[in-house]
């Protein structure tokens, strides 16, 4: 019967792939099955096949790919203004979260927050390897405060802070407070989900953040900043000489002070940056991506800003 009705056959395969996407255990398989379902369903049309696939990719798959990494950081307190519970419930809990309401034996993905109860003397170089991290910069302190179950090693001028290994420790968010009244040569963060807040009083020479999802709501003060994350939400202010951001998805409402070279390489970017200071000579701004809209605000009496942009609609504004 199905051979006599090819359209019915294609729709049946599309529905089968849709069910496989819903119940696949890995996000990558979900996306592959879902995209395959869309293609097969589109082939059942006589016309507008390509248009249907293109529109579905732009308005469904690209937003989902952008929002997936951000779902790992919605539990941080100061990220909640950016968090839409209805969107999370529909997109992450139902599609990416594994149907917790229907399968109660699935592990709860809401992390437990652990607060500092131990103080450490600061070091010149601080490296953090923590899966779920809320990093709070304290401008009036010289100490580093951590939950006591984190593991610390100190060698010469390097302090390494890491989380215990094992599945039982993967469901925690560790709150770490770093006193920025001390002078740091480098601050390195490796994490799955990272939330940064607070103010940095002393300038760090080099700051590197590598993670799956990042939110910033505070004041970063560093000579050089490198951010390499999948999903990024930035607000607040950055005082630095050079800033480089590599991300899959970026949302920004950011103020810049003293930044000579600001470079972003993103799949999609939405938002704005505002230069707070004036300068003479030339500064550099680069934004390379595939989709999005972005605005760059420059003081009226500032010098030249040499811009390089591809793939993202960028609007320059003098204020």
C-alpha positions as CSV (number, residue, x, y, z in Angstrom):
1,X,0.0,0.0,0.0
2,X,2.7,2.5,0.9
3,X,4.5,1.9,-2.4
4,X,1.3,3.1,-4.2
5,X,1.3,6.2,-2.0
6,X,4.8,7.6,-2.0
7,X,3.8,10.8,-0.2
8,X,2.3,8.7,2.7
9,X,5.5,6.7,2.8
10,X,7.7,9.9,3.1
11,X,5.5,11.3,5.8
12,X,5.6,8.0,7.8
13,X,9.4,8.1,7.7
14,X,9.4,11.7,8.7
15,X,7.2,10.9,11.7
16,X,9.5,8.0,12.7
17,X,12.6,10.2,12.6
18,X,10.7,12.8,14.7
19,X,10.0,10.2,17.4
20,X,13.6,9.1,17.3
21,X,14.7,12.7,17.8
22,X,12.4,13.1,20.8
23,X,13.7,10.0,22.6
24,X,17.4,10.0,21.6
25,X,19.7,10.3,24.5
26,X,22.3,12.6,22.9
27,X,21.6,16.2,21.7
28,X,23.6,15.6,18.5
29,X,21.4,12.6,17.6
30,X,18.3,14.6,18.3
31,X,19.4,17.3,15.8
32,X,20.4,14.8,13.1
33,X,17.1,12.9,13.4
34,X,15.0,16.1,13.5
35,X,16.8,17.6,10.5
36,X,16.4,14.3,8.6
37,X,12.7,14.4,9.4
38,X,12.4,17.9,8.0
39,X,14.2,17.0,4.7
40,X,12.1,13.9,4.1
41,X,8.9,15.8,5.0
42,X,9.9,18.5,2.5
43,X,10.4,16.0,-0.2
44,X,6.8,15.1,-0.1
45,X,5.9,18.5,-1.5
46,X,5.9,19.0,-5.2
47,X,6.9,22.7,-4.9
48,X,8.8,24.9,-2.4
49,X,10.9,22.0,-1.1
50,X,14.1,24.1,-0.9
51,X,12.3,27.1,0.6
52,X,10.8,24.9,3.3
53,X,14.2,23.4,4.3
54,X,15.9,26.8,4.3
55,X,13.2,28.5,6.4
56,X,13.1,25.7,8.9
57,X,16.9,25.8,9.2
58,X,17.0,29.6,9.8
59,X,14.1,29.9,12.1
60,X,14.2,26.6,14.0
61,X,17.6,24.8,13.9
62,X,19.9,27.8,14.2
63,X,18.0,29.3,17.2
64,X,18.0,25.9,18.9
65,X,21.7,25.5,18.3
66,X,22.3,28.9,19.8
67,X,20.1,28.4,22.8
68,X,21.2,24.9,23.7
69,X,24.5,25.9,25.4
70,X,22.8,28.8,27.2
71,X,20.5,26.2,28.9
72,X,23.4,25.1,31.0
73,X,23.7,28.4,32.8
74,X,20.1,29.4,33.5
75,X,20.4,28.4,37.1
76,X,22.9,31.1,38.0
77,X,21.2,33.9,40.0
78,X,22.2,36.9,38.0
79,X,21.5,35.1,34.7
80,X,17.8,34.9,35.5
81,X,17.0,38.3,33.9
82,X,18.0,36.7,30.6
83,X,16.1,33.5,31.3
84,X,12.6,32.8,29.9
85,X,11.1,29.9,31.9
86,X,8.4,29.2,29.2
87,X,11.1,28.9,26.5
88,X,13.2,26.7,28.8
89,X,10.3,24.5,29.7
90,X,9.2,24.0,26.0
91,X,12.6,23.8,24.3
92,X,15.0,22.3,26.9
93,X,12.9,20.3,29.3
94,X,10.6,18.8,26.7
95,X,13.1,18.3,23.8
96,X,16.6,18.4,25.2
97,X,16.0,17.6,28.8
98,X,14.8,14.1,28.4
99,X,11.1,14.4,29.6
100,X,11.8,14.4,33.3
101,X,8.1,14.5,34.1
102,X,7.4,11.4,32.1
103,X,10.5,9.5,33.1
104,X,11.1,10.2,36.8
105,X,14.1,7.9,37.0
106,X,16.1,10.4,34.9
107,X,18.6,12.3,37.0
108,X,17.5,15.8,38.1
109,X,19.4,18.4,36.0
110,X,19.0,21.2,38.5
111,X,22.4,21.7,40.2
112,X,22.8,22.2,43.9
113,X,24.7,25.3,44.8
114,X,27.7,25.1,47.2
115,X,28.9,28.3,48.9
116,X,32.4,29.2,50.1
117,X,33.4,28.0,53.6
118,X,37.2,28.1,53.2
119,X,39.6,31.0,52.6
120,X,42.8,30.7,50.6
121,X,45.8,33.0,50.2
122,X,45.9,34.4,46.7
123,X,48.6,33.5,44.1
124,X,50.0,35.2,41.1
125,X,48.4,32.7,38.7
126,X,45.0,31.1,39.4
127,X,43.6,28.2,37.4
128,X,40.0,26.9,37.9
129,X,38.8,23.6,36.6
130,X,35.2,23.4,37.8
131,X,32.3,22.0,35.8
132,X,29.6,24.4,37.1
133,X,31.1,27.7,38.4
134,X,29.7,30.9,39.7
135,X,32.7,33.3,40.0
136,X,32.2,36.4,42.2
137,X,34.9,39.1,42.1
138,X,35.3,40.9,45.4
139,X,37.1,44.3,45.0
140,X,37.8,44.8,48.7
141,X,39.3,41.4,49.5
142,X,42.8,39.8,49.0
143,X,41.6,36.2,49.7
144,X,40.1,33.5,47.5
145,X,37.0,31.8,49.1
146,X,35.9,28.4,47.9
147,X,33.6,25.5,49.0
148,X,35.8,23.2,51.1
149,X,35.1,20.1,48.9
150,X,37.0,21.6,46.0
151,X,40.6,20.4,45.5
152,X,43.5,22.8,45.6
153,X,47.1,22.4,44.6
154,X,49.8,25.1,44.9
155,X,53.1,25.0,43.1
156,X,55.4,28.0,43.1
157,X,53.1,30.9,42.1
158,X,50.3,28.8,40.6
159,X,47.1,28.0,42.5
160,X,45.0,25.3,40.8
161,X,41.4,24.8,42.0
162,X,39.5,21.8,40.7
163,X,36.3,19.9,41.4
164,X,36.2,16.3,42.6
165,X,35.7,13.7,39.8
166,X,32.8,11.4,39.5
167,X,29.2,11.5,38.5
168,X,28.0,12.4,42.0
169,X,29.9,15.7,41.8
170,X,28.7,16.7,38.4
171,X,25.4,18.1,39.6
172,X,26.9,21.0,41.7
173,X,27.4,24.7,41.0
174,X,30.4,25.9,43.0
175,X,30.4,29.5,44.2
176,X,34.0,30.9,44.3
177,X,34.9,34.4,45.4
178,X,38.1,35.9,44.2
179,X,39.5,39.0,46.0
180,X,40.7,41.3,43.3
181,X,42.5,43.7,45.7
182,X,45.4,41.3,45.1
183,X,47.4,41.6,41.9
184,X,47.1,38.6,39.5
185,X,49.3,37.7,36.5
186,X,46.8,35.3,35.0
187,X,43.3,34.0,35.6
188,X,42.3,30.9,33.7
189,X,38.8,29.3,33.8
190,X,37.9,25.9,32.4
191,X,34.2,25.0,33.0
192,X,31.1,23.7,31.4
193,X,28.9,26.6,32.7
194,X,30.4,29.8,34.0
195,X,28.8,32.8,35.6
196,X,30.9,35.9,36.3
197,X,29.8,38.8,38.4
198,X,31.3,41.5,40.7
199,X,34.0,44.0,40.1
200,X,37.7,43.6,39.6
201,X,39.7,46.4,41.3
202,X,43.2,45.4,40.3
203,X,44.0,44.7,36.6
204,X,44.9,41.1,35.6
205,X,47.5,40.7,32.9
206,X,45.9,37.8,31.1
207,X,42.4,36.4,31.6
208,X,41.2,33.3,29.7
209,X,37.8,31.6,29.9
210,X,37.0,28.4,28.1
211,X,33.6,26.9,28.7
212,X,30.4,25.7,27.2
213,X,28.1,28.5,28.4
214,X,29.1,31.9,29.9
215,X,27.2,34.8,31.4
216,X,28.9,38.0,32.5
217,X,27.3,40.8,34.6
218,X,30.0,42.8,36.2
219,X,33.2,44.7,35.6
220,X,36.2,42.9,34.1
221,X,39.6,44.6,34.4
222,X,42.4,42.8,32.5
223,X,45.1,43.7,30.0
224,X,44.2,40.8,27.6
225,X,40.9,38.8,27.7
226,X,40.3,35.7,25.7
227,X,36.8,34.0,25.8
228,X,36.3,30.7,24.0
229,X,32.8,29.5,24.7
230,X,29.8,27.9,22.9
231,X,27.1,30.3,24.2
232,X,27.8,33.7,25.6
233,X,25.7,36.4,27.3
234,X,27.6,39.6,28.1
235,X,26.5,42.6,30.1
236,X,28.4,45.1,32.2
237,X,31.8,46.7,31.4
238,X,35.2,45.5,30.2
239,X,38.3,47.5,30.8
240,X,41.1,45.9,28.7
241,X,43.6,46.5,25.9
242,X,42.6,43.5,23.8
243,X,39.5,41.3,23.8
244,X,39.0,38.2,21.7
245,X,35.7,36.2,21.8
246,X,35.1,33.0,19.9
247,X,31.5,31.7,20.3
248,X,28.8,29.8,18.6
249,X,26.1,32.2,19.8
250,X,26.6,35.7,21.4
251,X,24.2,38.1,23.1
252,X,25.8,41.3,24.3
253,X,25.0,44.6,25.8
254,X,28.4,45.7,26.8
255,X,30.4,48.8,27.6
256,X,34.1,49.0,26.7
257,X,36.8,51.2,28.2
258,X,40.3,51.5,26.8
259,X,39.8,48.6,24.4
260,X,42.3,49.0,21.5
261,X,41.4,45.8,19.7
262,X,38.1,44.1,20.0
263,X,37.5,40.9,17.9
264,X,34.5,38.5,17.8
265,X,34.1,35.4,15.8
266,X,30.6,34.0,16.2
267,X,28.1,31.9,14.3
268,X,25.4,34.4,15.4
269,X,25.6,37.6,17.2
270,X,22.9,40.0,18.6
271,X,23.3,43.1,20.7
272,X,25.6,46.1,21.1
273,X,28.9,47.5,22.4
274,X,29.4,51.0,23.6
275,X,32.8,52.7,23.8
276,X,32.9,54.8,27.0
277,X,36.2,56.6,26.4
278,X,37.5,58.9,23.7
279,X,40.8,58.4,21.9
280,X,43.1,59.7,19.2
281,X,44.5,57.6,16.5
282,X,43.0,54.3,15.4
283,X,41.4,51.4,17.2
284,X,40.2,48.1,15.7
285,X,36.8,46.3,15.8
286,X,36.2,43.0,14.1
287,X,33.0,40.9,14.0
288,X,32.8,37.8,11.8
289,X,29.7,35.6,11.8
290,X,26.9,34.1,9.8
291,X,23.8,35.8,11.1
292,X,22.6,38.5,13.4
293,X,22.4,42.3,14.0
294,X,24.8,44.4,16.0
295,X,25.3,48.0,16.9
296,X,28.6,49.8,17.8
297,X,28.4,53.1,19.7
298,X,31.3,55.5,19.6
299,X,31.7,58.9,21.3
300,X,31.3,61.8,19.0
301,X,34.9,63.1,19.5
302,X,36.6,59.7,19.4
303,X,39.2,58.9,16.9
304,X,39.0,56.4,14.0
305,X,37.6,52.9,14.6
306,X,38.7,50.6,11.8
307,X,36.0,47.9,11.4
308,X,36.0,44.5,9.8
309,X,32.6,42.8,9.6
310,X,31.3,39.7,7.7
311,X,28.0,37.9,7.9
312,X,26.4,40.1,10.6
313,X,24.6,43.4,10.0
314,X,26.6,46.0,11.9
315,X,25.4,49.6,12.5
316,X,27.9,52.2,13.6
317,X,26.5,55.1,15.8
318,X,28.2,58.3,17.0
319,X,26.8,59.7,20.2
